[in-house]
Amino acid sequence: MTVNDRIESTELASRLEALPQWRKLAGKLCAVYEAKSSAEAIELFSDIAAAAQMANHHPDVDWRYNLLFVSTVSHDAGGDITERDLALASEITQRAAALHAKARLDLIKVVEIGIDTDDA
């Protein structure tokens, strides 16, 4: 298996057991971390950026005061979840733990909008 190989859903579910802060949602690995303050959230954001640079694999990060919404997917592998995503998620988890950021599973959500029309 190479770092760009897609991870099948059954294997991914098993592998995510080692990363309980992360969920597969809308085709991506997603996590939300809550820091004690905005300054600590920015510190975690900086740590995530450093990990991303080292891995040459860059997640999407949305900063909201003391919350960081993080998602990762391998766009260069057809939008699949790969070994690189799992490795980056693991690194982010370690960096969040070192800064005592709390995982907020209750904030991992997706909203789907469907449009109903008689004329496609």
C-alpha positions as CSV (number, residue, x, y, z in Angstrom):
1,M,0.0,0.0,0.0
2,T,1.3,3.5,-0.9
3,V,0.4,6.8,0.8
4,N,-1.9,7.6,-2.1
5,D,-3.9,4.4,-2.0
6,R,-7.5,4.8,-1.1
7,I,-8.5,3.2,2.2
8,E,-11.7,1.1,1.8
9,S,-14.6,1.9,4.1
10,T,-14.4,-1.3,6.2
11,E,-10.7,-0.8,6.8
12,L,-11.2,2.9,7.5
13,A,-13.7,2.2,10.2
14,S,-11.3,-0.1,11.9
15,R,-8.4,2.4,11.6
16,L,-10.5,5.2,13.0
17,E,-10.9,3.2,16.3
18,A,-7.3,4.4,17.0
19,L,-8.4,8.0,16.3
20,P,-11.6,8.4,18.3
21,Q,-11.6,12.2,17.8
22,W,-12.1,11.8,14.1
23,R,-15.1,10.9,12.0
24,K,-15.6,10.2,8.3
25,L,-18.1,12.8,7.2
26,A,-19.0,13.8,3.6
27,G,-16.0,11.9,2.2
28,K,-13.4,13.5,4.5
29,L,-11.8,12.9,7.9
30,C,-13.2,15.5,10.3
31,A,-12.5,16.7,13.8
32,V,-13.3,19.7,16.0
33,Y,-11.0,20.8,18.8
34,E,-11.8,23.3,21.5
35,A,-9.0,25.2,23.1
36,K,-9.2,27.1,26.4
37,S,-8.8,30.4,24.7
38,S,-8.5,32.0,21.3
39,A,-4.8,32.4,21.7
40,E,-4.4,28.6,22.4
41,A,-6.6,27.8,19.4
42,I,-4.2,30.0,17.3
43,E,-1.3,28.1,18.8
44,L,-2.9,24.8,17.8
45,F,-3.6,26.2,14.3
46,S,0.1,27.0,14.0
47,D,1.0,23.5,15.1
48,I,-1.4,22.0,12.5
49,A,0.2,24.2,9.9
50,A,3.7,23.0,10.8
51,A,2.6,19.4,10.7
52,A,1.0,20.0,7.3
53,Q,4.1,21.5,5.9
54,M,6.3,18.7,7.2
55,A,3.9,16.1,5.6
56,N,3.3,18.2,2.5
57,H,-0.4,17.5,3.0
58,H,-2.6,20.3,3.9
59,P,-6.0,20.0,5.8
60,D,-8.8,22.5,5.7
61,V,-9.0,24.4,9.0
62,D,-11.7,26.7,10.1
63,W,-11.0,28.9,13.1
64,R,-13.9,30.1,15.3
65,Y,-12.6,31.9,18.4
66,N,-11.5,28.9,20.5
67,L,-12.7,26.2,18.1
68,L,-10.8,24.6,15.2
69,F,-12.8,22.6,12.6
70,V,-10.3,20.4,10.8
71,S,-10.8,18.1,7.8
72,T,-8.5,16.2,5.5
73,V,-8.8,14.4,2.3
74,S,-6.4,13.6,-0.5
75,H,-7.5,15.8,-3.4
76,D,-4.5,14.6,-5.5
77,A,-5.8,11.0,-5.1
78,G,-9.2,11.7,-6.5
79,G,-10.7,13.0,-3.3
80,D,-10.2,9.7,-1.4
81,I,-9.0,9.2,2.1
82,T,-5.5,7.8,2.1
83,E,-2.7,6.9,4.5
84,R,-1.5,10.5,4.4
85,D,-4.9,11.6,5.8
86,L,-4.7,9.1,8.6
87,A,-1.1,10.0,9.4
88,L,-1.9,13.7,9.5
89,A,-5.0,13.1,11.6
90,S,-2.8,11.2,14.1
91,E,-0.2,14.0,14.2
92,I,-3.0,16.7,14.7
93,T,-4.5,14.5,17.5
94,Q,-1.1,14.4,19.3
95,R,-0.5,18.1,18.9
96,A,-4.0,18.9,20.2
97,A,-3.5,16.6,23.2
98,A,-0.2,18.4,24.0
99,L,-2.0,21.7,24.1
100,H,-4.9,20.2,26.1
101,A,-7.4,21.0,23.4
102,K,-10.7,19.1,23.9
103,A,-12.2,17.1,21.0
104,R,-15.8,18.1,20.4
105,L,-17.5,15.2,18.6
106,D,-20.9,16.9,19.1
107,L,-19.9,19.6,16.7
108,I,-18.9,17.3,13.8
109,K,-22.0,17.7,11.5
110,V,-22.9,18.0,7.9
111,V,-25.9,19.7,6.3
112,E,-27.2,18.5,3.0
113,I,-29.4,20.6,0.9
114,G,-31.6,18.9,-1.7
115,I,-33.5,20.8,-4.4
116,D,-36.7,19.3,-5.6
117,T,-37.9,20.3,-9.1
118,D,-40.1,18.9,-11.8
119,D,-37.8,20.3,-14.5
120,A,-34.2,19.1,-14.1
